[in-house]
Amino acid sequence: MSSETQEAEPSAGAGRGETSVKSAALWAAASQYTQFVLQFATSVIISRFFLRPDEIGLFSVALAAAMILSVIQDFGLTRYLGRHPTADNETVRHCTIIAIGFSFVLAALILSIASPLARFYSEPRLFPILALVAASYVLTPWSIVPVALLSRKLDFKATFLVNVSGAVTNSGCALTLAAFGFSAESLAWAMIAQAGARAVAAQLLQPARPGGPIHFARAREIIGFGSGSALLYLSGGIGMRTPDLVVGRMQGMAAAGLFSRGLALASQLHYLVAGAVGAIYYPAFARLRDEGRELGPYYERVVAAHGAIVWPAMALLAVLSEPIILLLYGPGWADAAPLLAFAALAECFFVALPLHMDLPILLGRLRQLLWLNLVDTVLSVSTLVMGAAISVEAAAGSRLVYGAGWFCLYALWLHRLIGFTWKAVLKVYATSAVIAVATTVPAAIAITMWRTPSTMGVLELAATGIASGLTWLLAVILVRHPARADLRGMLLHASGPLRTRLRAG
C-alpha cells in the first residue's frame, strides 16, 4: 500500500466500518463464487454434452439483442436508492411501481424486434427464444428494488441467498431441459425460472410492494434520474452486446457460439476474482463522499486490488487457454482457445480503471460520462466490425485494440475527477505486470516442456495452477505490491471465525 494511502486511511473510529465492509465483501464474494461455480459447471456440461456451437450462438445472439434493450429494466433505480438519503417507504413504493411498469415496456420492445431479427439472421428459431427471454423480464422487477435496498444496507448475506437461489434454479432448469432435447430454448426457459426464484427470495427477505397511490411529482423525480442515465446504459449496452450480434451476422452462428464461449469464460473469471467486491464499491464510496473524505487514496487501493488479482489471473488464462478449452468443452470447441486468449488479455485494460461509470455517476458527472461513453461505443463497434470482416480470430483480437483505446479515453478524465496520484497508480501497473508475467512462468513451462495442450489432463492442469498460484503469492511479497496489506487483511478477516473455533476447541 502506498504511503499516501496509509496517511489517508483513518486511524480510529473506522474499525467497525471497515469490518462491516470486509464482511460485506466476503458475503459478496461467496455469492459471486457460488454463482460462478454453478454457471460455469452448467455451461461446461451443456456445451460438452448437449448443445453445439451453433445452438449456443443462436441463444447468444437472442440474449445480446434483448440485453441491449434491457437498459430500461433497472432504469437507474438501484443507483437512485443507493444514493437516496433515507430510501423511505414512499420512495421504495414508487421505485417498485416504476420497475414493474418498465418491465412490461421492455417485454413489449423485445417482442417487437423478435420477428425482424429472425428475418435478418434467417433464423426462425430466434423468435420463440426472444419471446421466452421477454417473459423472464416481466418477473425481474420483483427482485430489483429489494436487492437494491439490501445492497444499500450492505446486507450481502441476504443478497447471497437471492442470487444463489436464482442461480441454482437456472442451472437445474437448463440442464434438465437440455438433456430432454430442448436445444437453445432450454437456456431461455432457465432465465424465466431464475427470475421467478429471485423474485420469491427477494420479496421474502426484503418486501417491496407497489400498493398505494402514485404521486406524479415523486415518480417524475425518479424517472428523471433514470432517464438521465438511460442513454448512458443504452450506449454501454450496445458496446457490450454487439459482439455476438456482429460475429453472428458476419461469420455465422457457429462462430458466434465459439466467440461467445471464449469471451464469456474470460469475463466469468474476471468477475470471479474481482466482481464480488465490486458490488460493495458503490455504497462504500458513497459513504466516503458523504463523510467528505478524499476519494483518491481509496481508489488507488481498488486499482491495486484489481491489478494484483485480475492481471495475473487473466495472463494465466491466456497462456492456458488451449488446454482449458479442450479439457472443459472438448475438441469440438478447440477453435475457441485463441479467442479466449485475446479476450483474457483485453480484460487487463478494462480492470486498470475500475468503477469508470460508477464513480462519475456518484460525483454528478453524468453528462460528461455520457459523451465519453458514446465515443467508447463507437470505438468498440468499429474495431469489432473491422475484425469480424476478416475472421472470428480477428474479431477477438480487435478487443485488444479496443481495450487500449478505452484506457486512453478514460484515464486522464478519471484522474482529474477522482484525484488519484499517477505515481501510485503507475507503481500498481508496473508491479502488477511483473506479477502477471511471473505467474505465467510455471504454466508456460508446463505446456512447452512437460505436456502438450491436448495431453494435459485435470491433474496436470491442477498441478500447473497450484504452481502458478504459489509463484503469484511469492511475487506479491517479493515485489512489495501495493495491495499486499489489503490482501493480507482480507485473508485474516476471512479466517477469523475458523481461528476462533480452533482456540475455543
LUMVO-261039 format. One record per residue (C-alpha): residue number from 1; residue in three letters; chain; x, y, z. Coordinates in steps of 0.05 Angstrom, whole numbers, padded with zeros to 5 digits, m for minus. Example, Ala and Ser with C-alpha at 12.3 -4.5 7.8 and 13.67 -1.06 7.14 Angstrom:
2
1_ALA_A_00246_m00090_00156 $
2_SER_A_00273_m00021_00143 $
This chain:
505
1_MET_A_00000_00000_00000 $
2_SER_A_00027_00068_m00018 $
3_SER_A_00048_00118_00036 $
4_GLU_A_m00005_00166_00010 $
5_THR_A_m00058_00113_00021 $
6_GLN_A_m00033_00097_00091 $
7_GLU_A_m00035_00170_00111 $
8_ALA_A_m00105_00179_00084 $
9_GLU_A_m00132_00117_00120 $
10_PRO_A_m00170_00132_00184 $
11_SER_A_m00133_00111_00246 $
12_ALA_A_m00190_00107_00295 $
13_GLY_A_m00265_00104_00296 $
14_ALA_A_m00268_00069_00229 $
15_GLY_A_m00254_m00001_00254 $
16_ARG_A_m00327_m00022_00256 $
17_GLY_A_m00339_00010_00189 $
18_GLU_A_m00281_m00027_00156 $
19_THR_A_m00302_m00092_00189 $
20_SER_A_m00373_m00085_00162 $
21_VAL_A_m00345_m00071_00093 $
22_LYS_A_m00300_m00132_00097 $
23_SER_A_m00358_m00175_00120 $
24_ALA_A_m00399_m00149_00062 $
25_ALA_A_m00342_m00164_00015 $
26_LEU_A_m00337_m00235_00040 $
27_TRP_A_m00412_m00247_00031 $
28_ALA_A_m00409_m00215_m00037 $
29_ALA_A_m00350_m00260_m00054 $
30_ALA_A_m00388_m00321_m00030 $
31_SER_A_m00446_m00302_m00075 $
32_GLN_A_m00402_m00288_m00134 $
33_TYR_A_m00362_m00353_m00127 $
34_THR_A_m00424_m00396_m00117 $
35_GLN_A_m00458_m00367_m00178 $
36_PHE_A_m00394_m00375_m00217 $
37_VAL_A_m00387_m00448_m00199 $
38_LEU_A_m00460_m00462_m00218 $
39_GLN_A_m00459_m00422_m00283 $
40_PHE_A_m00391_m00449_m00302 $
41_ALA_A_m00409_m00522_m00288 $
42_THR_A_m00474_m00513_m00326 $
43_SER_A_m00441_m00482_m00387 $
44_VAL_A_m00388_m00537_m00388 $
45_ILE_A_m00439_m00594_m00384 $
46_ILE_A_m00487_m00564_m00434 $
47_SER_A_m00431_m00546_m00484 $
48_ARG_A_m00396_m00613_m00477 $
49_PHE_A_m00456_m00660_m00478 $
50_PHE_A_m00519_m00625_m00503 $
51_LEU_A_m00512_m00562_m00546 $
52_ARG_A_m00468_m00549_m00607 $
53_PRO_A_m00432_m00483_m00621 $
54_ASP_A_m00487_m00461_m00670 $
55_GLU_A_m00541_m00473_m00617 $
56_ILE_A_m00501_m00433_m00565 $
57_GLY_A_m00492_m00379_m00617 $
58_LEU_A_m00566_m00376_m00631 $
59_PHE_A_m00582_m00363_m00557 $
60_SER_A_m00524_m00314_m00551 $
61_VAL_A_m00550_m00272_m00608 $
62_ALA_A_m00620_m00271_m00579 $
63_LEU_A_m00596_m00254_m00510 $
64_ALA_A_m00549_m00200_m00536 $
65_ALA_A_m00606_m00166_m00573 $
66_ALA_A_m00651_m00169_m00512 $
67_MET_A_m00598_m00142_m00465 $
68_ILE_A_m00585_m00081_m00507 $
69_LEU_A_m00658_m00062_m00493 $
70_SER_A_m00656_m00085_m00421 $
71_VAL_A_m00623_m00020_m00402 $
72_ILE_A_m00692_00005_m00383 $
73_GLN_A_m00705_m00053_m00336 $
74_ASP_A_m00668_m00022_m00277 $
75_PHE_A_m00675_00049_m00304 $
76_GLY_A_m00625_00075_m00253 $
77_LEU_A_m00667_00051_m00194 $
78_THR_A_m00610_00014_m00160 $
79_ARG_A_m00565_00075_m00160 $
80_TYR_A_m00623_00121_m00143 $
81_LEU_A_m00638_00081_m00080 $
82_GLY_A_m00564_00075_m00065 $
83_ARG_A_m00554_00150_m00063 $
84_HIS_A_m00622_00169_m00033 $
85_PRO_A_m00613_00200_00037 $
86_THR_A_m00667_00156_00070 $
87_ALA_A_m00698_00108_00020 $
88_ASP_A_m00764_00117_00057 $
89_ASN_A_m00826_00074_00044 $
90_GLU_A_m00856_00124_m00004 $
91_THR_A_m00793_00124_m00046 $
92_VAL_A_m00788_00048_m00045 $
93_ARG_A_m00861_00041_m00066 $
94_HIS_A_m00853_00088_m00125 $
95_CYS_A_m00789_00053_m00147 $
96_THR_A_m00825_m00013_m00146 $
97_ILE_A_m00883_00013_m00188 $
98_ILE_A_m00835_00043_m00238 $
99_ALA_A_m00795_m00022_m00243 $
100_ILE_A_m00858_m00062_m00256 $
101_GLY_A_m00883_m00013_m00308 $
102_PHE_A_m00817_m00012_m00346 $
103_SER_A_m00813_m00088_m00345 $
104_PHE_A_m00876_m00093_m00388 $
105_VAL_A_m00848_m00039_m00435 $
106_LEU_A_m00784_m00078_m00441 $
107_ALA_A_m00821_m00143_m00455 $
108_ALA_A_m00861_m00109_m00510 $
109_LEU_A_m00798_m00080_m00541 $
110_ILE_A_m00764_m00147_m00543 $
111_LEU_A_m00824_m00179_m00575 $
112_SER_A_m00827_m00124_m00627 $
113_ILE_A_m00757_m00139_m00651 $
114_ALA_A_m00763_m00215_m00649 $
115_SER_A_m00792_m00224_m00719 $
116_PRO_A_m00747_m00173_m00755 $
117_LEU_A_m00686_m00203_m00721 $
118_ALA_A_m00706_m00273_m00742 $
119_ARG_A_m00712_m00250_m00814 $
120_PHE_A_m00647_m00211_m00811 $
121_TYR_A_m00608_m00272_m00789 $
122_SER_A_m00650_m00321_m00829 $
123_GLU_A_m00661_m00359_m00764 $
124_PRO_A_m00736_m00371_m00749 $
125_ARG_A_m00719_m00400_m00680 $
126_LEU_A_m00697_m00332_m00656 $
127_PHE_A_m00770_m00312_m00649 $
128_PRO_A_m00791_m00363_m00595 $
129_ILE_A_m00726_m00354_m00558 $
130_LEU_A_m00735_m00278_m00555 $
131_ALA_A_m00807_m00288_m00532 $
132_LEU_A_m00784_m00330_m00474 $
133_VAL_A_m00730_m00280_m00456 $
134_ALA_A_m00783_m00225_m00457 $
135_ALA_A_m00825_m00265_m00408 $
136_SER_A_m00767_m00270_m00359 $
137_TYR_A_m00760_m00195_m00356 $
138_VAL_A_m00832_m00188_m00331 $
139_LEU_A_m00812_m00225_m00268 $
140_THR_A_m00746_m00187_m00257 $
141_PRO_A_m00773_m00123_m00224 $
142_TRP_A_m00796_m00161_m00163 $
143_SER_A_m00723_m00171_m00143 $
144_ILE_A_m00692_m00105_m00168 $
145_VAL_A_m00716_m00059_m00112 $
146_PRO_A_m00707_m00109_m00054 $
147_VAL_A_m00636_m00126_m00076 $
148_ALA_A_m00620_m00051_m00082 $
149_LEU_A_m00645_m00040_m00011 $
150_LEU_A_m00604_m00099_00015 $
151_SER_A_m00542_m00073_m00020 $
152_ARG_A_m00554_m00004_00008 $
153_LYS_A_m00551_m00034_00078 $
154_LEU_A_m00490_m00075_00059 $
155_ASP_A_m00532_m00137_00075 $
156_PHE_A_m00496_m00182_00026 $
157_LYS_A_m00514_m00244_00066 $
158_ALA_A_m00586_m00233_00042 $
159_THR_A_m00565_m00217_m00029 $
160_PHE_A_m00525_m00281_m00027 $
161_LEU_A_m00589_m00320_m00014 $
162_VAL_A_m00626_m00284_m00070 $
163_ASN_A_m00571_m00293_m00121 $
164_VAL_A_m00556_m00366_m00104 $
165_SER_A_m00630_m00386_m00105 $
166_GLY_A_m00635_m00358_m00175 $
167_ALA_A_m00570_m00390_m00199 $
168_VAL_A_m00589_m00459_m00172 $
169_THR_A_m00657_m00455_m00206 $
170_ASN_A_m00626_m00432_m00271 $
171_SER_A_m00576_m00489_m00272 $
172_GLY_A_m00626_m00542_m00254 $
173_CYS_A_m00676_m00519_m00307 $
174_ALA_A_m00624_m00510_m00362 $
175_LEU_A_m00592_m00578_m00352 $
176_THR_A_m00657_m00615_m00347 $
177_LEU_A_m00688_m00584_m00409 $
178_ALA_A_m00623_m00590_m00449 $
179_ALA_A_m00619_m00664_m00431 $
180_PHE_A_m00690_m00673_m00457 $
181_GLY_A_m00672_m00641_m00524 $
182_PHE_A_m00699_m00570_m00517 $
183_SER_A_m00636_m00543_m00551 $
184_ALA_A_m00623_m00468_m00545 $
185_GLU_A_m00693_m00457_m00517 $
186_SER_A_m00672_m00493_m00453 $
187_LEU_A_m00628_m00433_m00436 $
188_ALA_A_m00686_m00384_m00447 $
189_TRP_A_m00733_m00425_m00403 $
190_ALA_A_m00678_m00425_m00349 $
191_MET_A_m00679_m00349_m00350 $
192_ILE_A_m00753_m00349_m00333 $
193_ALA_A_m00742_m00399_m00276 $
194_GLN_A_m00684_m00358_m00249 $
195_ALA_A_m00723_m00293_m00250 $
196_GLY_A_m00781_m00326_m00213 $
197_ALA_A_m00736_m00356_m00159 $
198_ARG_A_m00700_m00290_m00148 $
199_ALA_A_m00766_m00253_m00142 $
200_VAL_A_m00793_m00300_m00089 $
201_ALA_A_m00729_m00299_m00048 $
202_ALA_A_m00721_m00224_m00052 $
203_GLN_A_m00793_m00209_m00031 $
204_LEU_A_m00786_m00256_00028 $
205_LEU_A_m00722_m00224_00052 $
206_GLN_A_m00738_m00151_00036 $
207_PRO_A_m00811_m00140_00016 $
208_ALA_A_m00823_m00083_m00033 $
209_ARG_A_m00895_m00077_m00056 $
210_PRO_A_m00926_m00029_m00106 $
211_GLY_A_m00992_m00016_m00069 $
212_GLY_A_m01018_00054_m00057 $
213_PRO_A_m01029_00118_m00097 $
214_ILE_A_m00977_00147_m00145 $
215_HIS_A_m00952_00217_m00132 $
216_PHE_A_m00931_00241_m00201 $
217_ALA_A_m00880_00292_m00173 $
218_ARG_A_m00843_00236_m00138 $
219_ALA_A_m00848_00189_m00198 $
220_ARG_A_m00824_00245_m00245 $
221_GLU_A_m00763_00256_m00200 $
222_ILE_A_m00745_00182_m00201 $
223_ILE_A_m00757_00174_m00276 $
224_GLY_A_m00718_00238_m00288 $
225_PHE_A_m00658_00208_m00253 $
226_GLY_A_m00665_00144_m00292 $
227_SER_A_m00674_00179_m00359 $
228_GLY_A_m00610_00217_m00346 $
229_SER_A_m00572_00151_m00344 $
230_ALA_A_m00615_00111_m00393 $
231_LEU_A_m00578_00137_m00454 $
232_LEU_A_m00512_00122_m00419 $
233_TYR_A_m00531_00050_m00406 $
234_LEU_A_m00561_00042_m00475 $
235_SER_A_m00494_00064_m00504 $
236_GLY_A_m00456_00018_m00458 $
237_GLY_A_m00503_m00039_m00473 $
238_ILE_A_m00492_m00031_m00548 $
239_GLY_A_m00417_m00033_m00537 $
240_MET_A_m00420_m00094_m00493 $
241_ARG_A_m00473_m00135_m00530 $
242_THR_A_m00459_m00122_m00603 $
243_PRO_A_m00400_m00172_m00608 $
244_ASP_A_m00446_m00232_m00611 $
245_LEU_A_m00493_m00197_m00659 $
246_VAL_A_m00437_m00174_m00706 $
247_VAL_A_m00400_m00240_m00706 $
248_GLY_A_m00465_m00279_m00715 $
249_ARG_A_m00484_m00238_m00775 $
250_MET_A_m00414_m00234_m00808 $
251_GLN_A_m00385_m00303_m00790 $
252_GLY_A_m00446_m00346_m00775 $
253_MET_A_m00479_m00376_m00713 $
254_ALA_A_m00425_m00428_m00701 $
255_ALA_A_m00373_m00373_m00699 $
256_ALA_A_m00418_m00332_m00653 $
257_GLY_A_m00421_m00392_m00606 $
258_LEU_A_m00346_m00400_m00605 $
259_PHE_A_m00336_m00325_m00596 $
260_SER_A_m00388_m00323_m00540 $
261_ARG_A_m00356_m00380_m00502 $
262_GLY_A_m00287_m00350_m00507 $
263_LEU_A_m00306_m00281_m00484 $
264_ALA_A_m00354_m00308_m00431 $
265_LEU_A_m00301_m00351_m00399 $
266_ALA_A_m00254_m00292_m00393 $
267_SER_A_m00307_m00246_m00364 $
268_GLN_A_m00331_m00301_m00316 $
269_LEU_A_m00261_m00309_m00288 $
270_HIS_A_m00254_m00233_m00283 $
271_TYR_A_m00317_m00228_m00241 $
272_LEU_A_m00298_m00289_m00202 $
273_VAL_A_m00234_m00257_m00177 $
274_ALA_A_m00257_m00185_m00173 $
275_GLY_A_m00330_m00177_m00187 $
276_ALA_A_m00351_m00199_m00117 $
277_VAL_A_m00321_m00139_m00081 $
278_GLY_A_m00343_m00095_m00138 $
279_ALA_A_m00414_m00099_m00112 $
280_ILE_A_m00395_m00063_m00048 $
281_TYR_A_m00354_m00007_m00080 $
282_TYR_A_m00412_00039_m00098 $
283_PRO_A_m00443_00042_m00028 $
284_ALA_A_m00374_00044_00004 $
285_PHE_A_m00352_00104_m00039 $
286_ALA_A_m00419_00137_m00027 $
287_ARG_A_m00404_00134_00048 $
288_LEU_A_m00335_00164_00036 $
289_ARG_A_m00365_00220_m00005 $
290_ASP_A_m00418_00235_00048 $
291_GLU_A_m00364_00238_00101 $
292_GLY_A_m00325_00288_00059 $
293_ARG_A_m00263_00244_00051 $
294_GLU_A_m00214_00246_m00007 $
295_LEU_A_m00231_00190_m00055 $
296_GLY_A_m00163_00186_m00090 $
297_PRO_A_m00126_00144_m00038 $
298_TYR_A_m00183_00094_m00033 $
299_TYR_A_m00188_00090_m00108 $
300_GLU_A_m00114_00073_m00111 $
301_ARG_A_m00128_00014_m00065 $
302_VAL_A_m00183_m00010_m00111 $
303_VAL_A_m00136_m00005_m00171 $
304_ALA_A_m00083_m00043_m00132 $
305_ALA_A_m00130_m00099_m00113 $
306_HIS_A_m00152_m00108_m00185 $
307_GLY_A_m00082_m00106_m00211 $
308_ALA_A_m00055_m00156_m00160 $
309_ILE_A_m00110_m00207_m00173 $
310_VAL_A_m00141_m00198_m00242 $
311_TRP_A_m00079_m00184_m00284 $
312_PRO_A_m00043_m00249_m00263 $
313_ALA_A_m00108_m00289_m00269 $
314_MET_A_m00120_m00263_m00340 $
315_ALA_A_m00049_m00274_m00361 $
316_LEU_A_m00051_m00345_m00335 $
317_LEU_A_m00117_m00357_m00371 $
318_ALA_A_m00087_m00333_m00436 $
319_VAL_A_m00027_m00380_m00431 $
320_LEU_A_m00070_m00440_m00413 $
321_SER_A_m00128_m00423_m00460 $
322_GLU_A_m00120_m00484_m00505 $
323_PRO_A_m00115_m00539_m00451 $
324_ILE_A_m00172_m00506_m00412 $
325_ILE_A_m00219_m00504_m00473 $
326_LEU_A_m00202_m00576_m00493 $
327_LEU_A_m00210_m00602_m00422 $
328_LEU_A_m00275_m00566_m00408 $
329_TYR_A_m00313_m00566_m00474 $
330_GLY_A_m00278_m00619_m00515 $
331_PRO_A_m00246_m00620_m00585 $
332_GLY_A_m00308_m00592_m00617 $
333_TRP_A_m00294_m00525_m00584 $
334_ALA_A_m00219_m00522_m00598 $
335_ASP_A_m00225_m00461_m00642 $
336_ALA_A_m00248_m00421_m00582 $
337_ALA_A_m00179_m00425_m00550 $
338_PRO_A_m00146_m00366_m00587 $
339_LEU_A_m00209_m00325_m00577 $
340_LEU_A_m00205_m00338_m00502 $
341_ALA_A_m00132_m00316_m00501 $
342_PHE_A_m00147_m00250_m00536 $
343_ALA_A_m00207_m00237_m00490 $
344_ALA_A_m00167_m00251_m00427 $
345_LEU_A_m00111_m00203_m00445 $
346_ALA_A_m00162_m00150_m00464 $
347_GLU_A_m00193_m00154_m00395 $
348_CYS_A_m00128_m00127_m00366 $
349_PHE_A_m00143_m00059_m00398 $
350_PHE_A_m00214_m00057_m00370 $
351_VAL_A_m00194_m00070_m00298 $
352_ALA_A_m00138_m00019_m00300 $
353_LEU_A_m00190_00036_m00287 $
354_PRO_A_m00245_00004_m00244 $
355_LEU_A_m00311_00039_m00229 $
356_HIS_A_m00304_00082_m00291 $
357_MET_A_m00380_00090_m00294 $
358_ASP_A_m00400_00084_m00221 $
359_LEU_A_m00357_00140_m00192 $
360_PRO_A_m00374_00193_m00244 $
361_ILE_A_m00448_00179_m00232 $
362_LEU_A_m00436_00184_m00157 $
363_LEU_A_m00400_00250_m00165 $
364_GLY_A_m00452_00280_m00211 $
365_ARG_A_m00414_00278_m00277 $
366_LEU_A_m00466_00240_m00316 $
367_ARG_A_m00466_00287_m00377 $
368_GLN_A_m00391_00283_m00387 $
369_LEU_A_m00393_00208_m00376 $
370_LEU_A_m00447_00201_m00429 $
371_TRP_A_m00405_00235_m00483 $
372_LEU_A_m00344_00193_m00466 $
373_ASN_A_m00387_00130_m00467 $
374_LEU_A_m00414_00146_m00536 $
375_VAL_A_m00343_00152_m00562 $
376_ASP_A_m00327_00087_m00525 $
377_THR_A_m00385_00052_m00560 $
378_VAL_A_m00365_00076_m00629 $
379_LEU_A_m00294_00052_m00616 $
380_SER_A_m00318_m00016_m00593 $
381_VAL_A_m00366_m00028_m00651 $
382_SER_A_m00320_m00001_m00705 $
383_THR_A_m00259_m00043_m00684 $
384_LEU_A_m00304_m00104_m00678 $
385_VAL_A_m00334_m00096_m00747 $
386_MET_A_m00266_m00088_m00778 $
387_GLY_A_m00241_m00151_m00743 $
388_ALA_A_m00303_m00192_m00758 $
389_ALA_A_m00299_m00175_m00831 $
390_ILE_A_m00233_m00215_m00832 $
391_SER_A_m00246_m00274_m00786 $
392_VAL_A_m00272_m00293_m00718 $
393_GLU_A_m00200_m00294_m00692 $
394_ALA_A_m00190_m00222_m00717 $
395_ALA_A_m00255_m00203_m00683 $
396_ALA_A_m00228_m00228_m00617 $
397_GLY_A_m00161_m00194_m00630 $
398_SER_A_m00198_m00128_m00641 $
399_ARG_A_m00216_m00129_m00566 $
400_LEU_A_m00142_m00115_m00551 $
401_VAL_A_m00143_m00054_m00597 $
402_TYR_A_m00208_m00031_m00566 $
403_GLY_A_m00181_m00042_m00495 $
404_ALA_A_m00121_00002_m00508 $
405_GLY_A_m00165_00057_m00537 $
406_TRP_A_m00214_00051_m00479 $
407_PHE_A_m00158_00062_m00428 $
408_CYS_A_m00133_00124_m00464 $
409_LEU_A_m00204_00151_m00468 $
410_TYR_A_m00218_00148_m00394 $
411_ALA_A_m00151_00153_m00358 $
412_LEU_A_m00139_00228_m00356 $
413_TRP_A_m00212_00245_m00342 $
414_LEU_A_m00217_00197_m00283 $
415_HIS_A_m00151_00224_m00256 $
416_ARG_A_m00179_00295_m00255 $
417_LEU_A_m00246_00272_m00227 $
418_ILE_A_m00223_00226_m00171 $
419_GLY_A_m00156_00256_m00153 $
420_PHE_A_m00113_00194_m00151 $
421_THR_A_m00038_00203_m00159 $
422_TRP_A_m00005_00177_m00222 $
423_LYS_A_00057_00157_m00182 $
424_ALA_A_00016_00108_m00140 $
425_VAL_A_m00024_00081_m00199 $
426_LEU_A_00036_00072_m00244 $
427_LYS_A_00070_00034_m00188 $
428_VAL_A_00010_m00011_m00185 $
429_TYR_A_00012_m00024_m00260 $
430_ALA_A_00087_m00038_m00260 $
431_THR_A_00085_m00087_m00202 $
432_SER_A_00021_m00120_m00227 $
433_ALA_A_00054_m00132_m00295 $
434_VAL_A_00114_m00163_m00262 $
435_ILE_A_00070_m00208_m00220 $
436_ALA_A_00028_m00227_m00281 $
437_VAL_A_00089_m00248_m00320 $
438_ALA_A_00118_m00287_m00261 $
439_THR_A_00052_m00323_m00251 $
440_THR_A_00052_m00350_m00322 $
441_VAL_A_00122_m00379_m00319 $
442_PRO_A_00102_m00447_m00290 $
443_ALA_A_00044_m00451_m00340 $
444_ALA_A_00089_m00435_m00399 $
445_ILE_A_00139_m00488_m00377 $
446_ALA_A_00083_m00539_m00367 $
447_ILE_A_00054_m00533_m00438 $
448_THR_A_00121_m00529_m00474 $
449_MET_A_00166_m00577_m00435 $
450_TRP_A_00121_m00623_m00395 $
451_ARG_A_00056_m00634_m00433 $
452_THR_A_00023_m00612_m00497 $
453_PRO_A_m00044_m00575_m00491 $
454_SER_A_m00081_m00636_m00518 $
455_THR_A_m00049_m00684_m00468 $
456_MET_A_m00057_m00641_m00406 $
457_GLY_A_m00109_m00673_m00361 $
458_VAL_A_m00144_m00649_m00298 $
459_LEU_A_m00087_m00668_m00251 $
460_GLU_A_m00034_m00637_m00294 $
461_LEU_A_m00075_m00573_m00301 $
462_ALA_A_m00088_m00571_m00226 $
463_ALA_A_m00015_m00580_m00211 $
464_THR_A_00002_m00524_m00260 $
465_GLY_A_m00049_m00479_m00227 $
466_ILE_A_m00022_m00493_m00158 $
467_ALA_A_00049_m00478_m00181 $
468_SER_A_00027_m00414_m00214 $
469_GLY_A_m00012_m00394_m00151 $
470_LEU_A_00048_m00404_m00107 $
471_THR_A_00090_m00364_m00155 $
472_TRP_A_00038_m00309_m00153 $
473_LEU_A_00040_m00307_m00077 $
474_LEU_A_00116_m00304_m00076 $
475_ALA_A_00117_m00250_m00129 $
476_VAL_A_00066_m00207_m00090 $
477_ILE_A_00112_m00210_m00030 $
478_LEU_A_00178_m00200_m00066 $
479_VAL_A_00158_m00141_m00109 $
480_ARG_A_00121_m00110_m00050 $
481_HIS_A_00057_m00099_m00088 $
482_PRO_A_00015_m00041_m00060 $
483_ALA_A_m00044_m00087_m00048 $
484_ARG_A_m00007_m00137_m00005 $
485_ALA_A_m00031_m00107_00061 $
486_ASP_A_m00104_m00106_00038 $
487_LEU_A_m00099_m00178_00013 $
488_ARG_A_m00069_m00199_00079 $
489_GLY_A_m00123_m00163_00118 $
490_MET_A_m00179_m00195_00078 $
491_LEU_A_m00148_m00264_00088 $
492_LEU_A_m00143_m00253_00163 $
493_HIS_A_m00214_m00228_00167 $
494_ALA_A_m00240_m00288_00127 $
495_SER_A_m00202_m00337_00172 $
496_GLY_A_m00225_m00303_00236 $
497_PRO_A_m00284_m00350_00251 $
498_LEU_A_m00241_m00411_00239 $
499_ARG_A_m00186_m00386_00285 $
500_THR_A_m00238_m00371_00338 $
501_ARG_A_m00265_m00441_00334 $
502_LEU_A_m00196_m00471_00339 $
503_ARG_A_m00180_m00430_00401 $
504_ALA_A_m00246_m00450_00432 $
505_GLY_A_m00232_m00523_00417 $
